[in-house]
Amino acid sequence: MLPRIELLGITKRFPGVLANDAISFAVQPGEIHALLGENGAGKSTLVKIIYGVLQADSGQITFDGREAQVGSPREARALGIGMVFQHFSLFEAMTVLENIALGMDHPPARRQLEAEVRRVLDSYNLALDPHRDVHTLSVGERQRIEIVRALLQKPKLLIMDEPTSVLTPQEVEELFKTLRQLASEGCSILYISHKLEEIKALCDRATIMRGGRVVATCDPAKETARSMAEMMIGGNLKDIEGRDGRTVGQVRFTVENLSVPGEPPFGTSLNDISFEVSAGEIFGIAGVAGNGQNELLAALSGEQRRGMRGRIVIDGRDITDTGVTGRRRAGLSSVPEERNGHAAVPGMSLAENAILSARTRKALAAKGLLRRSAAREFASSVISAFSVKATGARGMAGSLSGGNLQKYVMGREIMQEPAVLLVAQPTWGVDAGAASFIRQAMVDLAASGSAIVLISQDLDELLALSDRIAVINEGHLSAAMDIATVSIEELGLLMGGVHGKKKPASAAPAEGITHHGA
């Protein structure tokens, strides 16, 4: 049987970078084929070549046994290649049907398009109302728009880029049913994900890239998540040390009845949020993107206080009415989700970025004057302690890779020895080695007596690090649950908006919930 698509010696160079180095592999008809690799491995470049966004410098692509020249995404779609991107391209104020039409090369008349959309929805058991405005939809429903748009083109090859990164566990299962049905009908699927347990459950084969090259192929069902991760990084992963047996002390951080209005038009309001975190504890907050995580971090850090009601306390001191600097002086450090432009300024040096958040606790400014030598010394200590690959404290933040910038930002906050650390998506978009390093640093900080609030969309990360966990949905925070007794199913239902009887977030975990493994 001829491969659906075969890549032969695909090579792509950028100034100073060999992104793809003679890449060769094939995907069979009806096969769900994983493409794995760390950030910078060359996956994105390769997929853009397949979809016609970029052109290879050399090499050949064959599609159904014939050589193919894919000069643009439109040519890719005409050939039978569809793609569902990680970041959706949707207009919030328009309907599902209008968004689908905008993404098609030649949309039919509205009535005919609606009939075709409903046919696809029925064929794949996808729940979606064509007349709903996009801003009223969950993230899972928004992804279905992209899937329907791709399926209307009747693809022979469907590329999925990190499709489950913002879905609840239940939505993941529904997506997998759709993909398995597509594969059974002969559609090939090229599946890109960093969630290796999902790769094991879904994919027939995996091609693993490192440094722009194919380094291995494997049957995911016969591998462990760890063995695939080690193939990706070309070395051994370190286990997190000190995760169990931490001593939990007195309450260090208390949030009582916090409410904050959302920014119009689509901002999420926070509603009566309460929880507490003790010394030595990591308190996890799970949730699908867009349910108030960024608003919560901004309110807790002091960045957003307009219209805020409630009470925030650190070590018995009420900091509700203090701003960012006052809260940092009281012992609060924070790492927002967006590292470029929010956690760090790309056009400033690492030493200057240190001053932005550490000037108070590390005395990098005195009597209105910056202590630049002290800032360089502190930045250098962060670079050394957190194994940041940088030219030094004078190097620009924008010159660092994503993983190295994240290590620097995390190190900058952790090395201030905060009483409370707020952190959102600490390992988002970083490679397995850097993720392991960052997670170990958080565990070590908790072991030293700090209280940590960990906001993440990665359930595996939350289950591996947290002592207790709560779920945020539409600006409401669920009761806290002990990590030893919580179930994935329970978390998924809460993430999807199925709320039980409200209890204080510091309450004991519900009985009868079984642990599903971390």
KOLLUMKOL-32940 format. One record per residue (C-alpha): residue in one letter; x, z, y. Coordinates in steps of 0.5 Angstrom, whole numbers, always signed. Each point is the difference from the previous one (the first is absolute). Layout:
residues N
{residuo->A x->X z->Z y->Y} $
...
//
This chain:
residues 518
{residuo->M x->+0 z->+0 y->+0} $
{residuo->L x->+3 z->-2 y->+7} $
{residuo->P x->+1 z->+6 y->+5} $
{residuo->R x->-5 z->+0 y->+5} $
{residuo->I x->+6 z->+1 y->+5} $
{residuo->E x->+7 z->+0 y->-1} $
{residuo->L x->+6 z->+1 y->+5} $
{residuo->L x->+6 z->-3 y->-1} $
{residuo->G x->+6 z->+2 y->+4} $
{residuo->I x->-3 z->+2 y->+6} $
{residuo->T x->+5 z->+2 y->+5} $
{residuo->K x->-2 z->+2 y->+8} $
{residuo->R x->+5 z->+2 y->+5} $
{residuo->F x->-1 z->+4 y->+7} $
{residuo->P x->+6 z->+1 y->+4} $
{residuo->G x->+5 z->+5 y->-3} $
{residuo->V x->-5 z->+1 y->-6} $
{residuo->L x->-1 z->-4 y->-7} $
{residuo->A x->-8 z->+2 y->-1} $
{residuo->N x->-1 z->-4 y->-6} $
{residuo->D x->+6 z->-1 y->-5} $
{residuo->A x->-2 z->-6 y->-5} $
{residuo->I x->-6 z->+4 y->-2} $
{residuo->S x->-3 z->-3 y->-6} $
{residuo->F x->-6 z->+2 y->-4} $
{residuo->A x->-7 z->-2 y->-2} $
{residuo->V x->-7 z->+2 y->-1} $
{residuo->Q x->-5 z->-2 y->-5} $
{residuo->P x->-7 z->-2 y->+0} $
{residuo->G x->-5 z->+6 y->+0} $
{residuo->E x->+6 z->+5 y->+1} $
{residuo->I x->+1 z->+6 y->+4} $
{residuo->H x->+7 z->+0 y->+2} $
{residuo->A x->+3 z->+5 y->+4} $
{residuo->L x->+5 z->-1 y->+5} $
{residuo->L x->+4 z->+7 y->+1} $
{residuo->G x->+6 z->+2 y->+5} $
{residuo->E x->+2 z->+4 y->+5} $
{residuo->N x->-1 z->-1 y->+8} $
{residuo->G x->+5 z->-6 y->+1} $
{residuo->A x->+1 z->-2 y->-7} $
{residuo->G x->-3 z->-7 y->+3} $
{residuo->K x->-7 z->+0 y->-3} $
{residuo->S x->-4 z->-1 y->+7} $
{residuo->T x->+5 z->-6 y->+1} $
{residuo->L x->-2 z->-3 y->-7} $
{residuo->V x->-7 z->+1 y->+1} $
{residuo->K x->+0 z->-3 y->+7} $
{residuo->I x->+4 z->-6 y->-3} $
{residuo->I x->-6 z->-1 y->-6} $
{residuo->Y x->-5 z->+1 y->+5} $
{residuo->G x->+3 z->-5 y->+5} $
{residuo->V x->+1 z->+4 y->+6} $
{residuo->L x->+8 z->-1 y->-1} $
{residuo->Q x->+4 z->-6 y->-3} $
{residuo->A x->+5 z->+1 y->-5} $
{residuo->D x->+7 z->-2 y->+1} $
{residuo->S x->+1 z->-3 y->-7} $
{residuo->G x->-3 z->+1 y->-7} $
{residuo->Q x->-7 z->-3 y->-3} $
{residuo->I x->-7 z->+2 y->-1} $
{residuo->T x->-4 z->-3 y->-5} $
{residuo->F x->-8 z->+2 y->+0} $
{residuo->D x->-3 z->-2 y->-7} $
{residuo->G x->+6 z->-4 y->-2} $
{residuo->R x->+1 z->-4 y->+6} $
{residuo->E x->+5 z->+1 y->+6} $
{residuo->A x->-4 z->+3 y->+6} $
{residuo->Q x->+2 z->-1 y->+7} $
{residuo->V x->-4 z->+6 y->+4} $
{residuo->G x->+1 z->-1 y->+7} $
{residuo->S x->-5 z->+4 y->+3} $
{residuo->P x->-5 z->+5 y->-2} $
{residuo->R x->-5 z->-5 y->+0} $
{residuo->E x->+4 z->-4 y->-5} $
{residuo->A x->+0 z->+6 y->-4} $
{residuo->R x->-7 z->+1 y->+0} $
{residuo->A x->-1 z->-7 y->-2} $
{residuo->L x->+4 z->+0 y->-6} $
{residuo->G x->-4 z->+6 y->-2} $
{residuo->I x->+4 z->+6 y->+2} $
{residuo->G x->-4 z->+6 y->+4} $
{residuo->M x->+3 z->+6 y->+3} $
{residuo->V x->-3 z->+7 y->+2} $
{residuo->F x->+5 z->+3 y->+5} $
{residuo->Q x->+2 z->+8 y->+0} $
{residuo->H x->-3 z->+0 y->+7} $
{residuo->F x->-7 z->-3 y->+1} $
{residuo->S x->-1 z->-5 y->+6} $
{residuo->L x->-7 z->+1 y->+2} $
{residuo->F x->-4 z->+1 y->+6} $
{residuo->E x->-3 z->+7 y->+0} $
{residuo->A x->-6 z->-2 y->+5} $
{residuo->M x->-2 z->-6 y->-5} $
{residuo->T x->-4 z->-1 y->-6} $
{residuo->V x->+3 z->+0 y->-7} $
{residuo->L x->-3 z->-8 y->+0} $
{residuo->E x->+3 z->-1 y->+6} $
{residuo->N x->+7 z->+2 y->-2} $
{residuo->I x->+0 z->-4 y->-6} $
{residuo->A x->-2 z->-6 y->+4} $
{residuo->L x->+6 z->+1 y->+5} $
{residuo->G x->+5 z->+0 y->-6} $
{residuo->M x->-2 z->-6 y->-3} $
{residuo->D x->+3 z->-7 y->+1} $
{residuo->H x->-7 z->-4 y->+0} $
{residuo->P x->-6 z->+5 y->+0} $
{residuo->P x->-6 z->-2 y->-3} $
{residuo->A x->-7 z->+1 y->+4} $
{residuo->R x->-2 z->+7 y->+1} $
{residuo->R x->-6 z->+0 y->-5} $
{residuo->Q x->+5 z->-4 y->-5} $
{residuo->L x->+6 z->+5 y->+1} $
{residuo->E x->-5 z->+6 y->-1} $
{residuo->A x->-2 z->-3 y->-7} $
{residuo->E x->+7 z->-1 y->-2} $
{residuo->V x->+2 z->+7 y->+2} $
{residuo->R x->-6 z->+3 y->-3} $
{residuo->R x->+2 z->-4 y->-7} $
{residuo->V x->+7 z->+3 y->+0} $
{residuo->L x->-3 z->+7 y->+2} $
{residuo->D x->-4 z->-1 y->-6} $
{residuo->S x->+5 z->-3 y->-5} $
{residuo->Y x->+5 z->+6 y->+1} $
{residuo->N x->-5 z->+5 y->+1} $
{residuo->L x->+3 z->+2 y->+7} $
{residuo->A x->-5 z->+4 y->+5} $
{residuo->L x->+0 z->-3 y->+7} $
{residuo->D x->-5 z->-1 y->+5} $
{residuo->P x->+2 z->-7 y->+3} $
{residuo->H x->-4 z->+2 y->+7} $
{residuo->R x->+3 z->+7 y->+1} $
{residuo->D x->+5 z->+1 y->+6} $
{residuo->V x->+7 z->+1 y->-3} $
{residuo->H x->+1 z->+6 y->+4} $
{residuo->T x->-5 z->+3 y->-4} $
{residuo->L x->+4 z->-1 y->-6} $
{residuo->S x->+4 z->+4 y->-5} $
{residuo->V x->+7 z->-2 y->-1} $
{residuo->G x->-2 z->-2 y->-7} $
{residuo->E x->-5 z->-5 y->+3} $
{residuo->R x->+4 z->-3 y->+5} $
{residuo->Q x->+5 z->-2 y->-6} $
{residuo->R x->-6 z->-3 y->-3} $
{residuo->I x->-1 z->-5 y->+6} $
{residuo->E x->+7 z->-2 y->-1} $
{residuo->I x->-1 z->-1 y->-8} $
{residuo->V x->-6 z->-4 y->+1} $
{residuo->R x->+3 z->-4 y->+5} $
{residuo->A x->+6 z->-2 y->-5} $
{residuo->L x->-5 z->-1 y->-6} $
{residuo->L x->-4 z->-5 y->+4} $
{residuo->Q x->+6 z->-4 y->+0} $
{residuo->K x->-1 z->+0 y->-8} $
{residuo->P x->+8 z->+2 y->+0} $
{residuo->K x->+4 z->-2 y->-7} $
{residuo->L x->+5 z->+6 y->+3} $
{residuo->L x->-2 z->+6 y->+4} $
{residuo->I x->+6 z->+4 y->+3} $
{residuo->M x->-2 z->+7 y->+2} $
{residuo->D x->+5 z->+4 y->+4} $
{residuo->E x->-1 z->+8 y->+0} $
{residuo->P x->-7 z->-1 y->-2} $
{residuo->T x->-2 z->+7 y->-1} $
{residuo->S x->+4 z->+4 y->+5} $
{residuo->V x->-6 z->+2 y->+4} $
{residuo->L x->-5 z->+0 y->-6} $
{residuo->T x->-3 z->+6 y->-3} $
{residuo->P x->+1 z->+1 y->-8} $
{residuo->Q x->-7 z->-2 y->-1} $
{residuo->E x->+1 z->-6 y->+4} $
{residuo->V x->+6 z->-2 y->-3} $
{residuo->E x->-3 z->+0 y->-7} $
{residuo->E x->-5 z->-5 y->+3} $
{residuo->L x->+5 z->-4 y->+3} $
{residuo->F x->+3 z->+0 y->-7} $
{residuo->K x->-6 z->-3 y->-3} $
{residuo->T x->+0 z->-5 y->+4} $
{residuo->L x->+7 z->-2 y->-1} $
{residuo->R x->-1 z->+0 y->-7} $
{residuo->Q x->-6 z->-4 y->+0} $
{residuo->L x->+3 z->-5 y->+4} $
{residuo->A x->+6 z->-1 y->-5} $
{residuo->S x->-5 z->+0 y->-6} $
{residuo->E x->-2 z->-7 y->+4} $
{residuo->G x->+7 z->-3 y->+0} $
{residuo->C x->+2 z->+2 y->+7} $
{residuo->S x->+7 z->+3 y->+1} $
{residuo->I x->+1 z->+6 y->+4} $
{residuo->L x->+7 z->+2 y->+3} $
{residuo->Y x->+0 z->+7 y->+2} $
{residuo->I x->+4 z->+4 y->+4} $
{residuo->S x->+0 z->+7 y->+0} $
{residuo->H x->+4 z->+7 y->+1} $
{residuo->K x->-5 z->+4 y->-4} $
{residuo->L x->+4 z->-1 y->-7} $
{residuo->E x->-6 z->+4 y->-4} $
{residuo->E x->-5 z->-6 y->+2} $
{residuo->I x->+5 z->-5 y->-2} $
{residuo->K x->+1 z->+3 y->-7} $
{residuo->A x->-8 z->+0 y->+0} $
{residuo->L x->-1 z->-7 y->+2} $
{residuo->C x->+5 z->-5 y->+0} $
{residuo->D x->+2 z->-4 y->-6} $
{residuo->R x->+8 z->-1 y->+2} $
{residuo->A x->+4 z->+2 y->+6} $
{residuo->T x->+6 z->-4 y->+3} $
{residuo->I x->+4 z->+5 y->+4} $
{residuo->M x->+4 z->-2 y->+6} $
{residuo->R x->+6 z->+4 y->+3} $
{residuo->G x->+5 z->-3 y->+6} $
{residuo->G x->-4 z->-6 y->+0} $
{residuo->R x->+1 z->-2 y->-7} $
{residuo->V x->-4 z->+1 y->-7} $
{residuo->V x->+3 z->+5 y->-4} $
{residuo->A x->-5 z->+2 y->-5} $
{residuo->T x->-6 z->-2 y->-3} $
{residuo->C x->-4 z->+4 y->-5} $
{residuo->D x->-7 z->+2 y->-3} $
{residuo->P x->-2 z->+6 y->+4} $
{residuo->A x->-4 z->+3 y->-5} $
{residuo->K x->+6 z->+1 y->-4} $
{residuo->E x->+4 z->+3 y->+6} $
{residuo->T x->-1 z->+7 y->+4} $
{residuo->A x->-1 z->+0 y->+7} $
{residuo->R x->+7 z->+3 y->+1} $
{residuo->S x->+3 z->-5 y->-4} $
{residuo->M x->-3 z->-6 y->+4} $
{residuo->A x->+2 z->+4 y->+6} $
{residuo->E x->+7 z->+1 y->-2} $
{residuo->M x->+1 z->-8 y->-2} $
{residuo->M x->-3 z->-1 y->+8} $
{residuo->I x->+6 z->+5 y->+3} $
{residuo->G x->+5 z->-2 y->-5} $
{residuo->G x->+2 z->+8 y->-2} $
{residuo->N x->-3 z->+6 y->-2} $
{residuo->L x->-6 z->+4 y->+4} $
{residuo->K x->+1 z->+7 y->+1} $
{residuo->D x->-5 z->+5 y->-2} $
{residuo->I x->-3 z->+5 y->+6} $
{residuo->E x->+3 z->+6 y->-1} $
{residuo->G x->-3 z->+7 y->+2} $
{residuo->R x->-7 z->-3 y->+0} $
{residuo->D x->-3 z->+6 y->-4} $
{residuo->G x->+1 z->+7 y->+1} $
{residuo->R x->+0 z->+0 y->+8} $
{residuo->T x->-2 z->+7 y->+3} $
{residuo->V x->-6 z->-1 y->+4} $
{residuo->G x->+0 z->+5 y->+6} $
{residuo->Q x->-4 z->+2 y->+6} $
{residuo->V x->-5 z->-5 y->+3} $
{residuo->R x->+5 z->-4 y->+6} $
{residuo->F x->-5 z->-5 y->+2} $
{residuo->T x->-8 z->+1 y->+1} $
{residuo->V x->-5 z->-6 y->+2} $
{residuo->E x->-7 z->+3 y->+2} $
{residuo->N x->-6 z->-5 y->+1} $
{residuo->L x->+4 z->-5 y->+3} $
{residuo->S x->-4 z->-6 y->+3} $
{residuo->V x->+2 z->-6 y->+5} $
{residuo->P x->-3 z->-6 y->+2} $
{residuo->G x->+2 z->-7 y->-3} $
{residuo->E x->+3 z->-5 y->+5} $
{residuo->P x->-5 z->-5 y->+1} $
{residuo->P x->-2 z->-5 y->-2} $
{residuo->F x->+2 z->+1 y->-8} $
{residuo->G x->+4 z->+7 y->+1} $
{residuo->T x->-2 z->+5 y->-5} $
{residuo->S x->-3 z->+7 y->+2} $
{residuo->L x->+3 z->+6 y->-3} $
{residuo->N x->-6 z->+5 y->-2} $
{residuo->D x->+1 z->+7 y->-1} $
{residuo->I x->+7 z->+0 y->-4} $
{residuo->S x->+3 z->+7 y->-2} $
{residuo->F x->+5 z->+1 y->-5} $
{residuo->E x->+6 z->+5 y->+0} $
{residuo->V x->+7 z->-1 y->-3} $
{residuo->S x->+5 z->+5 y->-2} $
{residuo->A x->+8 z->+1 y->+0} $
{residuo->G x->+3 z->-4 y->-6} $
{residuo->E x->-7 z->-4 y->-1} $
{residuo->I x->-1 z->-7 y->+0} $
{residuo->F x->-7 z->-2 y->+2} $
{residuo->G x->-2 z->-7 y->-2} $
{residuo->I x->-5 z->-4 y->+4} $
{residuo->A x->-3 z->-6 y->-4} $
{residuo->G x->-4 z->-6 y->+3} $
{residuo->V x->-1 z->-7 y->+1} $
{residuo->A x->+3 z->-3 y->+6} $
{residuo->G x->-4 z->+0 y->+6} $
{residuo->N x->-4 z->+7 y->-1} $
{residuo->G x->+3 z->+4 y->+5} $
{residuo->Q x->+7 z->+1 y->-2} $
{residuo->N x->+4 z->-2 y->+6} $
{residuo->E x->-5 z->+3 y->+4} $
{residuo->L x->+1 z->+7 y->-4} $
{residuo->L x->+8 z->-1 y->+1} $
{residuo->A x->-1 z->-1 y->+8} $
{residuo->A x->-5 z->+6 y->+1} $
{residuo->L x->+5 z->+4 y->-4} $
{residuo->S x->+6 z->-2 y->+3} $
{residuo->G x->-3 z->+1 y->+7} $
{residuo->E x->+0 z->-8 y->+2} $
{residuo->Q x->-7 z->+0 y->+0} $
{residuo->R x->-4 z->+6 y->+3} $
{residuo->R x->-5 z->-4 y->+4} $
{residuo->G x->-7 z->+3 y->-2} $
{residuo->M x->+3 z->+5 y->-5} $
{residuo->R x->-4 z->+6 y->-3} $
{residuo->G x->+3 z->+5 y->-5} $
{residuo->R x->+6 z->+4 y->-1} $
{residuo->I x->+7 z->-1 y->-2} $
{residuo->V x->+5 z->+6 y->-2} $
{residuo->I x->+7 z->+0 y->-2} $
{residuo->D x->+3 z->+6 y->-2} $
{residuo->G x->-6 z->+4 y->+3} $
{residuo->R x->+1 z->-3 y->+7} $
{residuo->D x->-6 z->-4 y->+3} $
{residuo->I x->+3 z->-7 y->+2} $
{residuo->T x->-6 z->-4 y->+1} $
{residuo->D x->+0 z->-1 y->+7} $
{residuo->T x->+8 z->-1 y->+0} $
{residuo->G x->+3 z->-8 y->+0} $
{residuo->V x->+5 z->-3 y->-4} $
{residuo->T x->+6 z->+3 y->+3} $
{residuo->G x->-4 z->+7 y->-1} $
{residuo->R x->-2 z->-1 y->-7} $
{residuo->R x->+7 z->-2 y->-2} $
{residuo->R x->+3 z->+6 y->+4} $
{residuo->A x->-4 z->+4 y->-5} $
{residuo->G x->+2 z->-3 y->-6} $
{residuo->L x->-4 z->-6 y->-1} $
{residuo->S x->+4 z->-7 y->-2} $
{residuo->S x->-4 z->-6 y->-2} $
{residuo->V x->+1 z->-7 y->-3} $
{residuo->P x->-5 z->-5 y->+2} $
{residuo->E x->-2 z->-6 y->-5} $
{residuo->E x->+3 z->-5 y->+5} $
{residuo->R x->+8 z->+1 y->+0} $
{residuo->N x->+1 z->-6 y->+4} $
{residuo->G x->-2 z->+1 y->+7} $
{residuo->H x->-4 z->+7 y->-1} $
{residuo->A x->+5 z->+4 y->-4} $
{residuo->A x->+6 z->-4 y->+3} $
{residuo->V x->+2 z->-5 y->+5} $
{residuo->P x->+3 z->-6 y->-2} $
{residuo->G x->+4 z->-1 y->+6} $
{residuo->M x->+3 z->+6 y->+1} $
{residuo->S x->+6 z->+3 y->-4} $
{residuo->L x->-1 z->+5 y->-6} $
{residuo->A x->+3 z->+6 y->+5} $
{residuo->E x->-5 z->-2 y->+5} $
{residuo->N x->-6 z->+0 y->-5} $
{residuo->A x->+3 z->+7 y->-2} $
{residuo->I x->-1 z->+3 y->+7} $
{residuo->L x->-7 z->-3 y->+0} $
{residuo->S x->-3 z->+5 y->-5} $
{residuo->A x->+6 z->+5 y->-1} $
{residuo->R x->+2 z->+2 y->+7} $
{residuo->T x->-4 z->+6 y->+0} $
{residuo->R x->+2 z->+3 y->-7} $
{residuo->K x->+7 z->-2 y->+0} $
{residuo->A x->+2 z->+1 y->+8} $
{residuo->L x->+1 z->-7 y->+1} $
{residuo->A x->-2 z->+1 y->+7} $
{residuo->A x->+1 z->+5 y->+5} $
{residuo->K x->-2 z->+1 y->+7} $
{residuo->G x->-3 z->-7 y->+1} $
{residuo->L x->+7 z->-3 y->-3} $
{residuo->L x->+1 z->-4 y->-6} $
{residuo->R x->+5 z->+3 y->-5} $
{residuo->R x->+2 z->-7 y->-3} $
{residuo->S x->+6 z->+3 y->-4} $
{residuo->A x->-4 z->+5 y->-3} $
{residuo->A x->-5 z->-6 y->-1} $
{residuo->R x->+5 z->-4 y->-4} $
{residuo->E x->+3 z->+6 y->-4} $
{residuo->F x->-7 z->+1 y->-2} $
{residuo->A x->-2 z->-7 y->-2} $
{residuo->S x->+7 z->+0 y->-3} $
{residuo->S x->-2 z->+6 y->-5} $
{residuo->V x->-7 z->-3 y->-1} $
{residuo->I x->+4 z->-7 y->-2} $
{residuo->S x->+4 z->+4 y->-5} $
{residuo->A x->-5 z->+5 y->-3} $
{residuo->F x->-5 z->-6 y->-1} $
{residuo->S x->+5 z->-5 y->-3} $
{residuo->V x->-3 z->-5 y->+6} $
{residuo->K x->+4 z->-7 y->+0} $
{residuo->A x->+1 z->-1 y->+7} $
{residuo->T x->+6 z->-1 y->+5} $
{residuo->G x->+0 z->+7 y->+3} $
{residuo->A x->-4 z->+4 y->+5} $
{residuo->R x->+1 z->-6 y->+5} $
{residuo->G x->-3 z->-5 y->-5} $
{residuo->M x->-7 z->-2 y->+2} $
{residuo->A x->-6 z->+2 y->-4} $
{residuo->G x->-2 z->-7 y->+0} $
{residuo->S x->+6 z->-2 y->-4} $
{residuo->L x->-2 z->+4 y->-6} $
{residuo->S x->-4 z->-2 y->-6} $
{residuo->G x->-7 z->+3 y->-1} $
{residuo->G x->+3 z->+5 y->-5} $
{residuo->N x->+6 z->+2 y->+4} $
{residuo->L x->-4 z->+1 y->+6} $
{residuo->Q x->-6 z->+4 y->-4} $
{residuo->K x->+6 z->+5 y->-2} $
{residuo->Y x->+3 z->+1 y->+7} $
{residuo->V x->-7 z->+1 y->+3} $
{residuo->M x->-1 z->+5 y->-6} $
{residuo->G x->+6 z->+3 y->+0} $
{residuo->R x->+0 z->+1 y->+8} $
{residuo->E x->-6 z->+4 y->-1} $
{residuo->I x->+2 z->+4 y->-6} $
{residuo->M x->+6 z->+2 y->+3} $
{residuo->Q x->-3 z->+4 y->+5} $
{residuo->E x->-2 z->+5 y->-5} $
{residuo->P x->-8 z->+0 y->+2} $
{residuo->A x->-5 z->+5 y->-1} $
{residuo->V x->-5 z->-6 y->-2} $
{residuo->L x->+2 z->-7 y->-1} $
{residuo->L x->-6 z->-5 y->+0} $
{residuo->V x->+2 z->-7 y->-3} $
{residuo->A x->-4 z->-6 y->-1} $
{residuo->Q x->+2 z->-5 y->-5} $
{residuo->P x->+7 z->+3 y->-1} $
{residuo->T x->+2 z->-6 y->-5} $
{residuo->W x->-5 z->-6 y->+2} $
{residuo->G x->+4 z->-6 y->-1} $
{residuo->V x->+7 z->+3 y->-2} $
{residuo->D x->+4 z->-1 y->-7} $
{residuo->A x->-1 z->+4 y->-6} $
{residuo->G x->+7 z->+3 y->+2} $
{residuo->A x->-2 z->+2 y->+7} $
{residuo->A x->-6 z->+3 y->-2} $
{residuo->S x->+3 z->+4 y->-5} $
{residuo->F x->+5 z->+3 y->+5} $
{residuo->I x->-6 z->+1 y->+5} $
{residuo->R x->-4 z->+4 y->-5} $
{residuo->Q x->+5 z->+4 y->-2} $
{residuo->A x->+2 z->+2 y->+7} $
{residuo->M x->-8 z->+2 y->+1} $
{residuo->V x->+0 z->+4 y->-6} $
{residuo->D x->+7 z->+4 y->+3} $
{residuo->L x->-3 z->+1 y->+6} $
{residuo->A x->-6 z->+3 y->-3} $
{residuo->A x->+4 z->+4 y->-4} $
{residuo->S x->+4 z->+3 y->+6} $
{residuo->G x->-7 z->+3 y->+3} $
{residuo->S x->-3 z->-6 y->+4} $
{residuo->A x->-7 z->-2 y->-1} $
{residuo->I x->-1 z->-7 y->-1} $
{residuo->V x->-6 z->-4 y->+2} $
{residuo->L x->+0 z->-7 y->-4} $
{residuo->I x->-4 z->-6 y->+1} $
{residuo->S x->+0 z->-6 y->-4} $
{residuo->Q x->-4 z->-5 y->-3} $
{residuo->D x->+5 z->+0 y->-7} $
{residuo->L x->-4 z->+5 y->-5} $
{residuo->D x->+6 z->+0 y->-4} $
{residuo->E x->+5 z->+2 y->+5} $
{residuo->L x->-6 z->+6 y->+2} $
{residuo->L x->+0 z->+2 y->-7} $
{residuo->A x->+7 z->+0 y->-1} $
{residuo->L x->+2 z->+4 y->+6} $
{residuo->S x->-7 z->+4 y->+2} $
{residuo->D x->-2 z->+7 y->-1} $
{residuo->R x->-7 z->-1 y->+2} $
{residuo->I x->-3 z->-6 y->+2} $
{residuo->A x->-6 z->-2 y->+4} $
{residuo->V x->-4 z->-6 y->+2} $
{residuo->I x->-1 z->-3 y->+7} $
{residuo->N x->-6 z->-5 y->+0} $
{residuo->E x->-3 z->-3 y->+7} $
{residuo->G x->+3 z->+6 y->+4} $
{residuo->H x->-3 z->+6 y->-5} $
{residuo->L x->+5 z->+4 y->-4} $
{residuo->S x->-2 z->+2 y->-7} $
{residuo->A x->+1 z->+7 y->-3} $
{residuo->A x->+8 z->+1 y->-3} $
{residuo->M x->+1 z->-1 y->-7} $
{residuo->D x->+6 z->+3 y->-4} $
{residuo->I x->+4 z->-6 y->-3} $
{residuo->A x->+0 z->+3 y->-7} $
{residuo->T x->-7 z->-1 y->-1} $
{residuo->V x->-2 z->-6 y->+4} $
{residuo->S x->-2 z->-6 y->-3} $
{residuo->I x->+1 z->-7 y->+3} $
{residuo->E x->-7 z->-2 y->-1} $
{residuo->E x->-2 z->+6 y->+4} $
{residuo->L x->+5 z->-2 y->+6} $
{residuo->G x->-2 z->-7 y->-1} $
{residuo->L x->-8 z->+1 y->+1} $
{residuo->L x->+2 z->+5 y->+6} $
{residuo->M x->+4 z->-6 y->+3} $
{residuo->G x->-6 z->-5 y->-1} $
{residuo->G x->-4 z->+5 y->+4} $
{residuo->V x->-4 z->+4 y->-6} $
{residuo->H x->+0 z->+7 y->+3} $
{residuo->G x->-2 z->+6 y->-3} $
{residuo->K x->-2 z->+7 y->+3} $
{residuo->K x->+5 z->+2 y->+6} $
{residuo->K x->+4 z->+5 y->-1} $
{residuo->P x->+6 z->+3 y->+4} $
{residuo->A x->+6 z->-4 y->-2} $
{residuo->S x->+4 z->+6 y->-1} $
{residuo->A x->-5 z->+2 y->-6} $
{residuo->A x->+2 z->+0 y->-7} $
{residuo->P x->+0 z->-6 y->-4} $
{residuo->A x->-7 z->-2 y->-3} $
{residuo->E x->-1 z->+2 y->-8} $
{residuo->G x->+0 z->-5 y->-5} $
{residuo->I x->+4 z->-5 y->+3} $
{residuo->T x->+6 z->-3 y->-5} $
{residuo->H x->+7 z->-2 y->+2} $
{residuo->H x->+1 z->-7 y->-1} $
{residuo->G x->+8 z->+0 y->+1} $
{residuo->A x->+4 z->-1 y->+6} $
//
